[in-house]
């Protein structure tokens, strides 16, 4: 849980380490913070689709939408 920088409300956040970084020496700025609620909505969209999987237009749209889940 973390305070949302826009509203001050407590929100559930997933911290993701970027690839190629050394976890032993990683600092907070080496991680992306993502709103769990927005990730869950993206997942629900994906699950509802009939055409999902690697190399599908849906996968491309999920990648493009990923930034919308980023905590500011």
N, C-alpha and C positions, 0 to 999 in steps of 0.2 A: 504494500500500500504506500502511496505517495500523494502529496498534495498536487493537484492539477495546477499548473502555473497560470492558467487562464481564469479558473473559477475558484481556486482555493479548496475545492472539495477533495476528499480522499478518494482516490481511484486505484484500481488494481493495475499494476504495471509489470510487464515482462522485460527484463534486461537481457539483451542479446549481444554476445561478443562478436565483433567483426572477424572474418576469417583472416588468417595469417598473423594474428596478434598472439603474443605470448601471455598466457593466462597468469603466469607467475608474476609478471611485471606490469600487468594491465592496470590502468587507472580508470576511474569512473567515465572519463571522456572517451575511453576506448569502447564503450558499450552504447548501443542504441536502446532507448527506452520507448516501449510501445504500449499503447492503451490495450488492455486485454479485451475490453468490451468491443472495440473496433475490430480486433483480430477475430473475435468470435463471430461477428457479423460477416466478415470476409469468408470465414470458414463455412458458415451456413449458406452463403451464396454459392460457393464452390460445390458443396454437398448437394444442393438442389439442382445442379445442372446435369443434363443427360450426357453432355460431351465434356468429359474431364480427363485429365492425364497430361503426360509430357507432350510437348509440341502441339498443343491445341490452342485455339484462340482464347479459350477461357484461362489457360495458364498465363498467357501474355497479359490478359486483363488483370489477373491477380497480382502479377509483378508490378504492373503500372499502378495499381491501387494501394500497394504496400505503404507508400509514403503517407497515405491518409491516416494510418494508425500511429504515426510517430508522435510521441509526446514532445511538445515544444520546450 
